[in-house]
Amino acid sequence: MSTVYHQPSAPNVADNPAAWDVARYDSQFGFVAALGTAVVDLLDPQPGEHVLDLGCGSGHLTALIAERGATVTAVDGDPAMVAAATARLGQPVQLADGHDFTVSEPVDAVFSNAALHWMTRPAEVLASVRGALRPGGRFAGEMGGARNIAAIVDAVRAALAEHELAEGMRVPWYFPTPAEYATLLERQGFTVDSVEYFARPTELSACSEGLADWVLMFGSALIGHVPEELRATVLTRVGELAAPTLRREGIWYADYRRLRFRAHVEPEESAPL
């Protein structure tokens, strides 16, 4: 297994103001891992390969990759996720920042699901991924794409504006267009095999408080500056504003748009005879 090296002072991969609530993440938002199985299929891990799972979360997809016969080094930027994944996998999971890491030995593939959009300096991430891959290695992942959760963000901004708090809202994600991300991959020396961009409205059926639960789990940065005594009022108003777009027959949906890709590093050419 490769050792992942990173700067001790590096920020978490998930640029969230609070540590993840892993138990609630798994129980209410299990769709994140369930929908990621298609990305594992795109990666197509083979027995004997060494795969780096970048932003492994609580380790569900890491385990699936391992079940297909690959050796997996798992990395995440949040200590709570690292602890949960370590317990699930029965092997050490490494705490590292996706913007700035190196590996002790090159890997055959890098995989990432629902983590890259938390890494807001993508050129640095791709440089680290490129440096971790052997010649001929591949990179497969899925992240939020352009206009991902736009209706949610618009509703939060409008609710904050009613309290003159919109200017303090911080958006902590990077959601690129397909062309933008393909260009970044190519600039870092990758050959792009495929890029898909698609809408995936995602049911929030396990969230008892609907959209408020989603905001508290994933969008706490959006409301981190709101005084505690106003937060419940703001969250209620977010739901009222978003309901015409995101609630259907009593069920809440997140307006996800996903960017799924696969790219590879060209094999080294044989020296001429």
C-alpha positions in Angstrom: 0.0 0.0 0.0 1.3 3.5 -0.9 1.9 6.0 1.8 0.3 9.4 1.1 2.3 12.4 2.1 0.8 15.9 2.6 1.6 19.2 4.3 0.7 18.9 8.0 -0.9 22.4 7.9 -3.1 21.6 4.9 -6.8 22.3 5.1 -9.4 19.5 5.0 -10.4 18.2 1.6 -14.0 19.0 2.6 -13.9 22.7 3.2 -16.7 22.6 5.6 -16.8 24.8 8.8 -17.8 21.8 10.9 -16.7 18.1 11.0 -18.9 15.7 9.3 -21.6 13.9 11.2 -20.8 10.5 9.8 -23.7 8.6 11.3 -26.2 11.0 9.9 -24.4 11.2 6.6 -24.7 7.4 6.1 -28.3 7.2 7.3 -29.8 10.2 5.6 -27.6 10.6 2.6 -26.7 7.0 1.7 -27.6 7.8 -1.9 -24.1 9.5 -2.3 -22.4 6.1 -2.2 -25.3 4.2 -3.8 -25.2 6.4 -6.9 -21.5 6.2 -7.0 -21.4 2.5 -8.0 -21.7 3.6 -11.6 -18.4 5.5 -11.2 -16.8 2.3 -9.9 -18.0 0.6 -13.1 -16.4 3.4 -15.1 -13.2 3.0 -13.3 -13.4 -0.8 -13.9 -10.9 -1.9 -11.2 -9.0 -5.1 -12.0 -7.7 -7.7 -9.6 -4.1 -6.9 -8.6 -4.3 -3.2 -9.4 -3.5 -0.5 -6.9 -6.2 2.2 -6.7 -6.1 5.5 -4.7 -9.6 6.5 -3.5 -9.4 10.3 -3.1 -12.1 11.7 -0.8 -13.2 8.2 0.3 -15.8 9.5 2.8 -16.9 6.7 5.1 -15.5 4.0 2.8 -18.5 2.4 1.1 -17.1 2.7 -2.4 -13.6 1.9 -1.2 -14.9 -1.4 0.0 -16.6 -2.1 -3.3 -13.4 -1.4 -5.2 -11.6 -3.8 -2.9 -14.2 -6.5 -3.5 -13.3 -6.4 -7.2 -9.8 -7.5 -6.3 -7.9 -4.2 -6.3 -5.6 -3.0 -3.5 -7.0 0.3 -2.3 -5.3 3.2 -0.5 -8.0 5.4 0.9 -7.6 9.1 1.6 -9.9 11.8 3.0 -9.5 15.3 4.4 -11.9 15.0 7.4 -10.8 13.2 10.6 -14.3 11.9 11.3 -14.6 10.3 7.9 -11.1 8.9 8.2 -12.0 7.2 11.5 -15.3 5.8 10.0 -13.6 4.5 6.9 -10.8 2.9 8.9 -13.4 1.0 11.0 -15.4 -0.1 7.9 -12.3 -1.2 5.9 -10.3 -2.7 8.7 -7.2 -0.9 7.4 -5.6 2.5 8.0 -7.2 5.3 6.0 -5.0 8.4 5.5 -5.8 12.0 6.3 -4.6 14.2 3.5 -5.5 17.3 1.5 -6.4 16.6 -2.1 -4.8 19.8 -3.2 -1.3 18.8 -2.1 -0.3 15.1 -1.7 2.3 12.7 -3.0 2.5 8.9 -2.8 5.4 6.7 -2.0 4.7 4.4 -5.0 2.7 5.3 -8.1 -0.7 3.8 -8.4 -2.6 2.3 -11.3 -5.7 4.4 -10.9 -7.2 7.2 -8.9 -10.9 7.2 -8.1 -13.1 10.0 -6.6 -16.8 10.3 -6.0 -18.6 13.4 -4.8 -15.4 14.9 -3.3 -13.7 16.9 -6.0 -16.2 19.7 -5.9 -15.1 20.4 -2.3 -11.6 21.0 -3.6 -11.7 24.5 -4.9 -8.2 24.7 -6.4 -8.7 22.1 -9.1 -5.4 22.6 -11.0 -3.5 21.8 -7.8 -5.7 18.7 -7.3 -5.1 17.4 -10.8 -1.4 18.0 -10.5 -1.3 15.8 -7.4 -3.4 13.1 -9.1 -1.2 13.2 -12.1 1.9 12.8 -10.0 0.4 9.8 -8.2 -0.3 7.8 -11.4 2.1 5.5 -13.1 2.5 5.8 -16.9 -0.7 4.4 -18.5 -2.7 5.0 -15.3 -6.2 6.3 -15.3 -8.4 8.7 -13.3 -12.2 8.3 -13.0 -14.6 10.3 -11.0 -17.8 12.1 -10.5 -18.5 15.6 -9.1 -21.0 18.3 -9.1 -21.1 20.1 -12.5 -22.1 23.6 -13.5 -25.4 24.7 -12.0 -25.4 21.9 -9.5 -27.8 22.7 -6.7 -28.5 26.1 -8.2 -32.1 26.1 -7.0 -31.0 25.4 -3.4 -28.3 28.1 -3.5 -30.7 30.6 -5.0 -33.3 29.9 -2.2 -30.7 30.2 0.5 -29.5 33.5 -1.0 -33.0 34.9 -1.2 -33.8 33.9 2.4 -30.6 35.5 3.6 -31.4 38.7 1.6 -34.6 39.1 3.6 -32.4 39.5 6.7 -29.7 41.6 4.9 -27.3 38.6 5.2 -26.8 37.6 1.6 -23.5 39.4 1.2 -21.9 37.2 3.9 -22.9 33.9 2.2 -19.9 31.8 1.3 -20.2 29.2 -1.5 -17.7 26.4 -0.8 -17.8 24.4 -4.0 -16.3 24.2 -7.4 -18.8 23.1 -10.1 -17.2 23.2 -13.6 -18.6 22.9 -17.0 -17.6 19.8 -19.0 -15.4 21.9 -21.3 -13.7 23.6 -18.4 -12.8 20.4 -16.6 -11.7 18.6 -19.8 -9.4 21.6 -20.5 -7.9 21.4 -17.0 -7.3 17.6 -17.4 -5.5 18.1 -20.7 -3.4 20.9 -19.2 -2.2 18.5 -16.5 -1.1 15.9 -19.1 -4.2 13.7 -19.2 -5.9 12.3 -22.3 -9.6 12.6 -21.8 -11.6 9.5 -22.6 -15.1 10.6 -21.7 -16.9 13.4 -20.0 -20.7 13.2 -19.2 -22.8 16.0 -17.9 -26.3 15.3 -16.8 -29.1 16.3 -14.5 -29.9 13.9 -11.6 -32.7 15.2 -9.4 -32.1 13.2 -6.2 -34.8 12.3 -3.7 -34.3 13.3 -0.1 -36.7 10.8 1.3 -34.6 9.9 4.3 -34.5 13.6 5.5 -37.2 14.1 8.1 -36.8 17.9 7.7 -36.4 17.8 4.0 -34.2 20.5 2.5 -33.2 21.9 5.9 -31.5 18.6 6.6 -29.6 18.9 3.3 -28.5 22.4 4.1 -27.3 21.5 7.6 -25.3 18.6 6.3 -23.7 19.9 3.1 -24.4 23.7 3.0 -23.4 24.8 6.5 -20.9 27.2 4.9 -23.8 29.0 3.3 -25.4 29.9 6.6 -22.3 29.9 8.9 -22.5 33.6 9.4 -26.2 33.6 10.4 -26.8 34.4 14.1 -27.9 31.3 15.9 -31.2 32.8 16.9 -32.1 33.4 13.2 -31.0 30.0 11.7 -34.3 28.2 12.2 -36.2 31.1 10.7 -33.8 31.2 7.7 -34.0 27.5 7.1 -37.8 27.5 7.2 -37.8 30.3 4.7 -35.4 28.5 2.4 -37.9 25.6 2.3 -40.8 27.9 1.5 -38.8 29.6 -1.4 -37.5 26.3 -2.8 -40.7 24.2 -2.5 -42.3 25.2 -5.8 -39.2 23.9 -7.6 -37.9 21.2 -5.4 -40.9 19.6 -3.7 -43.2 17.3 -5.7 -46.0 15.3 -4.1 -44.7 15.9 -0.7 -41.1 14.7 -1.5 -38.1 16.9 -1.5 -35.5 16.7 -4.3 -32.0 18.1 -4.6 -31.4 19.6 -8.0 -28.1 17.8 -8.7 -26.2 18.1 -12.0 -23.3 15.8 -12.2 -20.0 15.7 -14.2 -18.6 12.2 -14.6 -15.3 11.6 -16.4 -12.5 9.2 -17.2 -9.0 10.2 -18.3 -5.6 8.5 -18.6 -1.9 9.2 -18.7 -0.3 8.0 -21.9 2.1 5.0 -21.4 5.8 5.8 -21.8 7.0 5.3 -25.3 9.7 2.7 -25.8 13.1 4.1 -26.5 14.1 3.7 -30.2 16.5 0.9 -31.1 
